Amino acid sequence: MMTAVGADGRDPSDCGGDDNQQCLRDLIEAYKHEVDQIFEELVGIVDPSETVIRVEDTYQLGTNQQTTAMFAILYPYWKEAQEYIEQVADGYGIPVAHVVDDFMGTDGAYVDLVAKGLVDPDGLHPSADGAERIAVLMHDLGYDVAN
């Protein structure tokens, strides 16, 4: 992802495609395949109609290290990946906590999650406030098994 936005002196043309974003499209397709495999394995182990299963989508990592221009390139791909998690989970009747919308809003505007106090300075792990918000979102999904 960082190659596509030229982070750390990387050359975006190394990402490929006419728009230097082919590596992002490839990454998302591989991610979707992995999500499919994870859900297939999960429901092969436990039946969602008999076991409480909850899923969360994930806020965009490293926003504190991105410019608004970088964010504008990466966010649509990140959002697509998170929406895919919801689509697949919904197919199995598994509720999803909408962490990405809660942390980042729904308008696609740049947000520095570290400055917002939701993510630790490493840009990856939730802060205590962020972890609490995630816990509330998960709790609010309830404890019924899938339909």
N, C-alpha and C positions, 0 to 999 in steps of 0.2 A: 504494500500500500504506500509505503514511504517513497518508493521509486517513482510512482506516478505523479507525486506532488513535488519531486525534486528535493526532498529533505536531505539534510546532511551532505549536500553537494552532489546528490545522485542525478543522473541524467534521465528525465522523464521519457525521452525517446526509447530508452531501454525497456519500457513497459510494453511498447508495441502498439500496433493499430494506427489508423489515420489520426486519432485523437490522443495518442499516447496513454490510452486507458485499457488496452486489451488485457493486461495482466490483472486489472481489477475485475473485469468481466469473467476471466478464467477463475480467479479466486472465488468469486461468488458462486459460480457453477460447481466448483469443487466443494465449497461449503454446503451448498444445498444437498449434494450427494451425501456428505457426511451426516447432515441433519436427518435425512431419510434413514440412513443406516442406524443411527443412534435410536431413533424412535422405533424402528422395526425390532431392534434388539431389546429395547426396554419393554415393549408390549409383548414380546416373546417370552420374557421372564415373568412379568406380572400383568394381570388383566386390569386395565383402567376402570372397569366396572366393578372390580372387587378390591382395589387398592387405591388409596388416595395418592394421586400423582399431581404435582404442580410444576410449572415451568415458568421461567422468567426470560424475557428478552433482555438485552444488555445495552447499557449506555455505550456511546462511542469512546473507545480508549484513546488516551493521549491528546485530548482536545487542548490541554494546556501547552502542548508543544506545536500546535498548528496555527497558521495564520488563517484569516477568514477565507483567503483564496484556496488554501489547502483543504479546509473544511468543506468548502463548496464542491470540491471535486470528490472527496471521500464520503461525505454524508449520504448522498443518494444510494451508494452501494451498501453502506452500513445499514441504512433503513430498509433496503430491499432484503437484506439477510435477516433482519429482525422480523420483518413481515412474513418471511417464509417460515420461520419458527412458529409463528402464530397459525399460519395456514395448516402446517402439518399437525401441530398439536390439536387444532380444532377438528381435524379429520379423525382423530382418536377420541374426541370428547374431553381433552385435557385442557383445563383452564390455564391461561397465561397472565402473569403479572406484567403490566406494561411499564417496565422500568425506563425504557428509552424515552417514552413520552413524558413520564413524570420528571425525569432528570433534565431532559433537553427541550421539552415542549414539542408541539406538533407542527410548528411553522417552518422547520428546517433551518432556522437562523443559528448562526455560530453561538456557541456557549462554551466558556471555559469552566469545566466542571470542578477544577481545583479551586479557582477563584470563587465559585459558587458554594464551596464548602462541602460538596457531596463526594469528592474523590480525594484521596491522599495525594501529597505532592509528587508521588511517582507517576501519577496520571492513569494508573491502572486499577488500584484497589479502592473500594469505597471507604470513605471516612466513617467515623462513628455515626454521624448524622445520615450519611448515605445508606449505611447498613441498616439503620433503624427504619428509614423510608422503605427500603426493599422488604424488610420484615413485615411492615404494615401492609404493603401491597400483597405480599404472599398470604398473610393472615386474612385479608379481606376477600380472598378467593373462596374462603370457606373450607369445609372439611368433608363435603359430600363426595362420593365416588362419581366417576364420569357416567353420563347417561348411556 
